[in-house]
Amino acid sequence: MSDERPVRVETKKGVAIVTLDRPKKANAMSRDMVLELGKVGKALAADPTVRAVVLTGSGNQAFSSGADLKERKGMSDDEVRAQLALYRSELAWVDPFPAPVIAAINGVALGGGLELALMCDLRVAAEHALVGLPETTLGIIPGSGGTQRLPRIVGEARAKELLLLGKRITASHALAIGLVNRVTRPGKDVLEDTLEWIKPIVEGAPIAQRLALAAADATRTLDLEAGLARELALYDECLGTEDRREALLAFSEKRRPNFKGR
């Protein structure tokens, strides 16, 4: 583990596990880490065997503490602007990724670390995790989508509370307001728990999952009528697939379907 390789990737049964690997720096997001995440995303998007992606942090203390403030301290204003643009370009693959992306939040997720988790489709938090967007206490605002994604997930009032107070909240609090989908029970490894929890995704129908995500994401920009039309169009794409026929056959034969993504 070193800053020379700030991101690790391994694949287990169709799940790509992407680990932020700067544990001595609380997995803070340096320029090199962001660039490496961009490379990882491009490679995973080109791999048809990937059924899900899990983002997590090295160790059990931090998912990511956010921007590398030591690195940021030496930047000019224009260099900070360039870094924010880099976040936008190199992390842009997470939100629209065709397979589900899940954040396994193994410790603190603050600032840019939480913003990265907010880009994911689902979030699982360790029982001891703390999350928050403390930027306003540092005289800035979130610059990697936090002000836009957080209200869409927890609602405007809750989002403004977190943004303006800048406080850290516990995993149980995050679950209560819908910021995370699941909290791992004490004593259980969050990555292990996440992999078990998403087993139905890994064994499910990848085309249907991709189209379901696309339909749900359409609600961000479409009104209800347009969204319903989009849903029907995407449903129609499922009809001719081998996976749909396999599901019907498996039901009649009283067995589990074997989906191929075709």
Secondary structure, 3 states (H helix, E strand, C coil): CECCECEEEEEECCEEEEEECCHHHCCCECHHHHHHHHHHHHHHHCCCCCCEEEEEECCCCEEECCECHHHHHCCCHHHHHHHHHHHHHHCCCCCCCCCCEEEEECCEEECHHHHHHHCCCEEEECCCCEEECCHHHHCCCCCCCHHHHHHHHHCHHHHHHHHHHCCCEEHHHHHHCCCCCEECCCCCCHHHHHHHHCHHHHCCCHHHHHHHHHHHHHHHCCCHHHHHHHHHHHHHHHHCCHHHHHHHHHHHCCCCCCCCCC
